[in-house]
Amino acid sequence: MKTTITEVSKYVGQEVTIGAWLANKRSSGKIAFLQLRDGTGFIQGVVVKAEVEEEVFKLAKSITQETSLFVTGTVQEDERSPFGYELTVTNIKVISESVDYPITPKKHGTEFLMDNRHLWIRSKRQHAVMKIRNEIIRATYEFFNNNGFVKVDPPILTGSAPEGTTELFHTKYFEEDAYLSQSGQLYMEAAAMALGKVFSFGPTFRAEKSKTRRHLIEFWMIEPEMAFYEFEDNLQVQEQYVAYIVQAVLKNCALELKILGRETETLSKITAPFPRITYDDAIKFLHDKGFDDIEWGDDFGSPHETAIAESFDKPVFITHYPTALKPFYMQPDPNRDDVVLCADLIAPEGYGEIIGGSERIHDAELLAQRMKEHDLSPEAYQWYLDLRQYGSVPHSGFGLGLERTVAWLSGVEHVRETIPFPRLLNRLYP
């Protein structure tokens, strides 16, 4: 019976065959322990010299790391194993031998591992991070599909930029200038006027020359937009969505979290609603904490966000930022025009902003004024202005950065481990 490692629980006491790679091994004179992986998971194969043919035992002791195999054996329950099962091996067939595999069980430097990222993702730790990433994606589709959202795919090549062109990758689109998208938001607003509640999930690009542990050049964003949703409605969707994906990871990735050594008690507390603090109060809070370098009108850096987040055991919304700090399309607070109806969601444990969102301007005259203040071309954005000319309604949306969210939930320090092949300021290989 051919099966996979994640399916072996169905065959306890039965003989199965698994296609696998040898991740690691150790042996004594009479027994060999093979650490096997097949992409779905990891399992130990035990080869006892007295119970197999001599050739099989010799092969078990000589197999090299990452050699591909067909391994046949009987599935046994094993309480000592984190996975809960092991394989008593009866036969091994080599598919393709691996020679001089570069990533050995010893410790390697980060640059070496990044140069060999195409192989590094095979490791147990990286496998666990990728499985958590996949669960967040699965739960994202489930949440939005269950709540009446329609998936829409905005373009990656655009002729204009929602937040200016200073951090965009420029390319030629035949005879025209074009840019790799840094956000699908403006197009998602158009989609929301057609379909009500929509979300996108796709790659975005920022030509930001940053080397911090929170930044990637290419990353993935989940961007919902909702017609007839005002500021408060928007915050409620955000906290419900984040709580949903956190609980999904806790439920379906328990083994992966254990492999990563991720403390889960704090994650289990992540339920809606989330605490909120205004930008004004955040400034006062930081001054009380000794951050004399920050003044009203300044943007928050990582130390500021971390200090605020440490005061809460859940993600915290920082709301009502100064108008001058935010993009042109955000709706002003009706009670004061120096702040806008926006919020950043800051993750606990120093992982920083994972969501930025706002109510969008729905008045055509005000939007045109804001565009003029930001020196944006009326011709390039005429289609966006049209949305306010033909049946405009209050609407809101947000964007969640997938990789920062994966880093937070998996507990890894740097976002470079949260995407299969990271693009960094100094890295385009492999």
N, C-alpha and C positions, 0 to 999 in steps of 0.2 A: 504494500500500500504506500504510494507516494503521498507525502504531506509536507507541511511547513512547520517551522518551530512553534509558531503561535497556535497551531491547530493540534499539537500533540496531546493535549489534555483529553481529546476525544478518543485516544487510542491507548490508554493505560493498560499495560499487560499485553499489548499486541506488538507485532513486528512491523516497523515502518521503514521507508527509505526517504532520506532528506538530501536534497541538493544543497551543499553548503561550502563555505570557505573555512580554512583553519585560521582562527584568530590568534591562538596561542596554544601551548601544550606544556605538560610536564610529565615525567615518568620516573618510575622506580624499576627495579629488576623484573617485577612480575605484573605491573599494571601501568597503563598509560592513560592520562587524562587529557582529552582533546576539547579545547574551547572552540565550539563551532558557531558560526553565524550564517544566516541565509537571507538577510535583509529584513525579515519579519521580526527577528529576535536572536537571542543567544541561548545556547544550551550546552551542557557538558556531556561529552561522550566518553564513557568509561570502557577501556579495552583491557580485559583480563587475559593474561597469557595462557592460562590453563583452559580457557573457554573458547579460544578461537584457533584457527589454523596458524601455523608458524609464520607463513608469509604475511598474514594479516597483521600479526603483532609486530613483525619487523617493519612493515610499512607504517604502522602507527607511530613507531619511534623515530622514523626517518623523515616523515612528512615535514615540509618546510612551511613557514608562515605564509598565509594567503593562497596556498595551493587550493584549487577547487576540487570538490569530491562529491561522490555519491556515498553516503553513509547509511548502512542498514543496521538496525538494532531494535531492542525491545524498550518501550517507553515505561519508565518507572517513576512513581512519585518520590520526591526527595525534599523533605522539610528544610534541609540545610541550604538548599539552593534558593536564591532570591526569586527565581522563576518558578520554582515548585516542582520541577521535573528534571530528569536526566535520561540519557540514552545508554543502555547496556549494548555496546557495539558488537555485532557479529560479523560484519564484512565492510570493507572499504574499497572503493574504486576511484582511482585518480582520474580526474577529467583533464586538468591542465596544471602542470607544475609551476610554482612561483619560485623564482631564483633571486636571491639577494634583495628581498623586500626592504625598502629603505626605512620604513617607520617601525623600528623594533620596540619591544616592551620597555626599553630604557627611556629616560626623559630626554625630550628634544626641545630646542629653542623655538620661539614663536615664528621667526622668519622661515626657518626650515619647514615647519609644519604648514605655513601658509604657501610656501613654494610647492608643497606636496598636498595641497588641499584636496585634489582629486582622489587621493588615497586616504588622507586624514579623516574624511567623512565616514570611512568604514569603521572607525574605532567605536567602542561602546559608548563613550561619553558623547561624541558627536552624533551618533545614531540616536541617542536619547533626546538630544536637543532638536534634531530634525523631526522626531516623532511628536514632540510637544508642539512644534511649529505646525505640523500637519493637523493636529487636533484643534488648534486655535482656528485654522482655516475652515476645518469641517464645521466647528461650532458656529463660526461666523455665518456661513451660508445657512445653517439651520436656524439661527436666531432671526435673521432678516427674512428668510422665507416664511417662517412661522408667524411673523408679524406684518405680513402684507407688503413687503418691499419687493420691487422688481430689479433684477440685476441688469445694469446698463454698462456698456464698455465705452468710455470716452477715448478720444484719439490720443496717441502718444506723440505724434508730430503736430505741432501747433504753430500758428502764425503770430501769436501774441502770448503774453505772459500775465497770469493773474496777479503776481506780486512783483512785477518788474523783471528786467532781463539780466540783472547783474550777476545772478547765480545760475544762469541757464546755459546749457550746451547748445551752441549755434551750429546749424548745418545748412546746406543749400537744398532747397526743394525745387529742383529744376532751375528756373530763373529767379525764384523767390527766396527770401530768407525764412528759415524755419527754426524751431527750437524743440528740444526734447522736453516733454511735459514735466513740470514740477508739481502739478496737481491737476486732477480732472474736475475740480470743483465747479468752474463756470459752466462747463458742459453738463454737469450733473444737475445744476439749477434748471437748465433748459429741459432736461429729461423729467425733472420733478413737475414742471408745468404741464407735461404731457401725461405722466403716469402716476403722479401723486407722491408716492414714497419710493425712492430708488436708492441703490447702493452700487458702488463700483469697487473692484478689487484688482489692482494692477500695479505695474512698476512705475516709479517716479524717479526723477533725476535732479540732483542739486550739485551745481558746480561750486560748492562751498569748500574753500581750502581749509578744512578742519581735520585735525588728527585725534579728536577726543574719542573716548570709548563709546560714546553715544551716536557717532556720526558715520554714515555710509554715503558714498556717492550715488549709488543705485540702491533703492529700497522699495518696499511694497507698502501700499496704503489701502485702507478700507475707508471709502468716502461716501457716507449716506447724505442725501438731501431730502427734505420733507416739506411739501406744500402745506400751507395753513398751520405750520408749527412755529410757535413763538419761542422766545429764549428759554423759558422754564420748561416747556415741552421737550426742547432739545436736550437739556441737561438730564431729564428723566430717562430719555432713550439711551444716552451715553452710559449712565450708571447701571441701567438694566443690562445693557449689552456687555459691558466689562465684567460685571458680576457673573453673567451667564458663561462667558468663556473661561473665567477662573474656575468656576465650579465644574465645568466640563473637563478641564485639564486635571483637576484633583480626582475626578471620578474615573477617567479613562487613561490616565498616564501615571498611575501610582508607582509602577515599577520604574519608569523613566525618572521620575522625581527622586526615587530612592537611589538609583544609580548615580545621579548627579549630587546626592547629598543635600537636596533642597529641603529646608525646613518648611513644613506645610501648615503649622499651626496658625501663622499669621495669614496665610492664603485662605484658610478656611473661614476667616472672619470677613472676607471681602463679599459683602452683600449690600444691596441698595437699601437706603439712600447713602450717598457719600457726603462728607463734610464740605463746607464751602467757606471761603474767606475772600473778601474783596481785595483788589489791588491796594486800595488805601490802607486797609487794615494790615495787609501783608508788609507794607512799608513800615508801619508802626511796629509790627512784630519784629522785623529784622533790626530796626534801631534798638529795640529793647534787648536783642540778642547780641548787640555789639557790632553789627554791620554798619559802620558809619560811612562806608564808601557808596552806599546806595541812596539815591534821592528820588522824590516823586518825578516821574517822567522817564526814569531809567528802566531798561529791560532787566529781567532777572537772569543771572548766570547760574551755573550748576550748583555752586555752594549755597546760593540763596534758596533755590528750589529744594535742595536737600534739607536745609535747616527748617523750612516750612513743613515739608513732608514728615520730618521726624516727630512732629507734634501730634501726629494722627496715626491710627493703626489701620486706616483705609486710604485709598487714593483720595486726594483732596482737589477740589476745584478752586482755582484762583480766578475770580471774575472781575469784570468791569475795568479792563486795562485802559490806559490813556489812548485817546483817538490817534495821536501821532505815532504810537508804537505799532499800530495794526494796519492791515491792508485796507484799500479804499472801499471795499464792498460791505463793511460791517455796519450794522444799524446802530445809530447813536442811542444812548440812554435817553428816554423821553424827559427825564428830570434834570439832566445836565449834559451839555454837548461836548464836554471835554473827555468823556469816557464812552466806550461802546459796549453793546450787549454781547460780550464774548466770554469765553472761559478756556483756560488751559487745565487739563487734568494731569496732576503730578502723581506719579507712582511712588509707593513707599520704598524705603531701603536704598535711596540714592539713585534710582533709575530714571528720574527726571520726567519731562513731559512726554506723555504717550498719546494725548489727544489735544488738538486745537479745534475750536468750533465757535460758531456765532450765529446770531440771527442776521440775515442778510438785508441790505437796504432794498426796499420794495417800491420806493418813490422814485419816479423817473428823473424828476428835477434835481433831487438831492444826489442821486447817483451820478448824473452828468456833472454836477458841481464837484463831487469828490474826484471824478476822473480828471477834471481840469486841474485840480490841485495837485494831482500826482503825475501830471504831464503825460497822460495816456491818450493815444490817438483815437478820436471819435470814430474814424472810419474803421479801424481795426476792431473796435468793440461795439460797432453798431448793432450786431446781432444780439449782444448781451443787453444793450439798452432796449432792444425790441421786447425783451421779456417783461419790461416794466411798462411798455406801451399797450400791450394787448392782454388785458385781464390780469394785471399784477395782483399778487396776494402776499401776505406775510409768509416768510419761509425761512428755514434754518437748516444747518448741516454741520458736519464735523469730519475730521480726518484722523484715523488712528494709524500710527506707525507700527507695522507688524513686527519688525525686528526688535525695537525697544520693548515691545510687549513680550516677545519670546524671551528676551534677556531677563526681564523682571520675573516672569513665571518660572523659568528654568534655573534662575539664580546664577547665570554666567556673568562674568564681569564685563566682557566686551562684545559689542554687537557683531564683530567679525565672525563669531561662532554661531550666529543665529540665522545665517543665510547660507545656502549651499556653496556659492562661489562669490565671496565678497568683493566688491569694487571699492577700493580705498584710494586716498589721495595719491599714494605711491604704488598702487597695485592694480594691474590689469591682467595678470597671469596667476593661475591658469584660467 
